C-alpha cells in the first residue's frame, strides 16, 4: 500500500494531504475550493497541469481529520521531501 504524506500546521490548524511522490515537487496548476458551508470549513483540491488531483488542503483540520492522523503528520517547516 502506498504511503500518503500529510503535513499539519497546528498554529494555522491547516493540513495538507499529498497524492504525489514525496520526492517530486509537483506545482498546483488549478485549485478547486469546496463549498465551505456544505463541509463546515474550507477544503481545497489541487490539480496539476494534466488535471490529476495532487493534494487536498484542509483548514480547521482539527475538527475534520482523525487525531491519529494529525499526531503522525509532519510540520510543514520540517518537510525535506
C-alpha positions, -999 to 999 in steps of 0.1 A, spaced: 0 0 0 13 34 -9 21 58 19 3 91 19 22 121 31 4 146 54 16 179 69 -1 197 97 5 233 109 -10 234 144 -9 272 147 -29 276 115 -50 244 121 -43 235 85 -34 202 70 -23 191 35 -26 156 21 -2 149 -8 -11 124 -36 23 128 -53 56 110 -49 72 125 -18 104 132 -39 85 152 -65 76 188 -62 45 190 -84 31 225 -87 -6 231 -85 -20 244 -118 -55 248 -106 -73 248 -72 -110 239 -67 -125 253 -34 -152 231 -19 -182 249 -6 -173 259 30 -210 259 41 -215 223 30 -183 210 47 -184 234 77 -150 247 68 -127 251 38 -113 222 18 -93 229 -14 -85 204 -41 -52 210 -60 -48 197 -96 -17 195 -118 -14 206 -154 -28 172 -166 -59 176 -144 -47 150 -118 -55 155 -82 -22 162 -64 -34 172 -29 -60 183 -6 -57 213 18 -79 211 49 -85 242 70 -99 237 105 -82 204 102 -85 196 140 -123 192 135 -121 175 102 -93 148 104 -88 120 129 -65 128 158 -41 99 150 -35 114 115 -28 149 129 -4 134 155 16 115 129 16 144 103 48 163 97 50 200 104 53 219 70 85 237 82 103 204 87 94 189 53 125 179 34 110 157 7 
